């Protein structure tokens, strides 16, 4: 399954989720395949992903990556606070949406930690490993991707939000 088709599924889920903190959802990049582990070693030039913008104007992205050493992690029961946690929050939200929707295009998915990202003791996910219905596998890396015009709060501004 291609990057574009995978992101189509996730984008539809995010739009349908209507999360009150997400003000915009946009695609970016050439859609040519996974990027990484560095620009010099990457089989493609240019990262392809999906970026969400939050009320504070901070952004987070999911993009197809080559990032060796992923380890499965469990999602926390309570989302981490937005401040400094936009990447894991997006990965967790998408995993919850997948758990609820169970799209036929995907056979399995799991949250993963990635070497060199985050604080290992916190065990927060910085990626989503997906197995497509055709058996192919893809890693989507979560990143915080933008300056904030507003202030990202230290507590979840929408703690009562429920995945539809």
Phi, psi and omega in degrees: 000139184280163176303313183300317181292322177298313180293330175302313181298313183292320178299316178300319179295317180295319178296313181295331182293331177050047180293130185295342179272346182266119183258344181202147177227123183223147174266153176210161175095170186280346179071029185265354181134188186287146176254146172124180357284352174211166181298323181291325184265352186291136177288343177232156174256125180102130180273139177246128181198193182229124183246133174248143177250138181257169181305327180285352186083358174292157181229159174218150183228154166241126182219147182290127188227157164252112184214087184301147172097017180299146178228134179295143176224153175273144176288140176292154178295324180245132179299143175293156179302149181301319184300120179066016180225025182298320181297306179296326179299318180293315179301317181293316179301314180296319178299318178295321178295318178296318179302321182283314186279328182047060183298139182297337181291341182243135177273322183202161176204155177204149174284145181223150168267157182230136182304137176084003182239136177072190178256111186308322182296335180283335177064030181276146180281140174237021178192170180224118178265127185238135170251121182281164180302331179277002177094350178287154183242146179218142174252125172253119180270136177263134180223146166275131194227037176182157175289157182250124175281324176264198180246126172286129186279160182274351178231153180299119181286347181227061184295341181267001180298134179238133177300126182291000000 
